[in-house]
Structures are given as C-alpha cells and as structure tokens.
Amino acid sequence: MDKKKTQEFADMMRQLVSDVQGAPYPGDGFEPELYSIWYEHVQRHAQDCFEFLDSNFPMEQKEINNTLQKMFK
C-alpha cells in the first residue's frame, strides 16, 4: 500500500477509535439522543474503514472479514 493510502487508513482508524472512546456512558442521566448521535458517527466511520479494507486488500477480504466477525461477537 502506498504512503498516501497508509496515511488515509491511519486517519480513518484514529477517527473510529476516537469515536468509540467517546461513547456516552449509560448511567444516571443517560440521554438516548446523545447515544443515537454517537452511534450514527461510529457506524459511519466503521463502514468507511470496512470499505477501505475491502477496496485495498481484496485478496485478504475473506480473512479480514473472519477476523472482524470474531471481534464483534
């Protein structure tokens, strides 16, 4: 993968990790609207990462999908 794509992927992953770390805590005073907003952002960034992986690592797609499926079980 070239340097530009590597940097693009690193930026996407940083954004996704940042989104996940900023998850609203479902404790007292939990606001469903905040969770909904957070969830939409995380889903969008996760989808961007998956699409990038699919388009840039086509030979490894099945292996990557299996690994990702294990992570989210």
Buried (B, 14 or more C-beta within 10 A) or exposed (E): EEEEEEEBBEEBBEBBEEBEEEEBEEEEEEEEEEBEEBEEBBEEBBEBBBEBBEEBEEEEBEEBEEEEEEEEE
